[in-house]
Amino acid sequence: MKFEIPTKLLTRTKPKVHSEWATWEKKNFNIHRGLIGLNAPRINSIHELAAQIRQGVREEFNPNWFRGFGFGTIIRLHEVPTDFAEICQHIDTRNKKGGVWQWAVVVLQEDKIAIAIHTWLHGYLRPVYDSVLQQLAQDGFVCHASDAEVDVLIARLQKIQEACRMIHRVAGVIT
């Protein structure tokens, strides 16, 4: 299946190192986002695949510290590795130096099933994620999607923010 990626968000690019990948990118002064489409016919471990993807992100997109890089992946698997459920560990819940893996859509072509996980925060690439899932559903795939849970630090910061809002309301300060 070939995906129609919204061109107003990402432009198709030619991979620099991984010629077997399909890549899309948006890069300007203050935003850098990417998408990787890849086939992974046989993998031993989801952790091994995640390490290959992270290395590939460094080689293909060259993320740097001054402009954060977020990316999504469309992964076609022929066989599901035994540790597949651990893919959730690789979807980032906050910024990382080598890029933020915001979402993954795993496509099991023969079974017509798509499994998707998205970070808890929805941003620039969310419409691309939604579009990919919609295209799969229209092609007869059963799609299962979920958002990753907020990590402990972010959950605590959200509680502090809510407490500050309550204090401001009591004090008469509108936020």
Buried (B, 14 or more C-beta within 10 A) or exposed (E): EEBEBEEEBBEEBEBEEBEEBBBBBBBEEEEBBBBBBBBBEEBEEBBEBBEBBBEBBBEBBEBEEEEBBBBBBBBBBEEBBEBBEEBEEBBBBEEBEBBBBBBBBBBBEEEEBBBBBBBBBBEBBBBBBBBBBEBBEEEEBEBEBEBBEBEEEBEEEEEEEEEEEEEEEEEEEEE
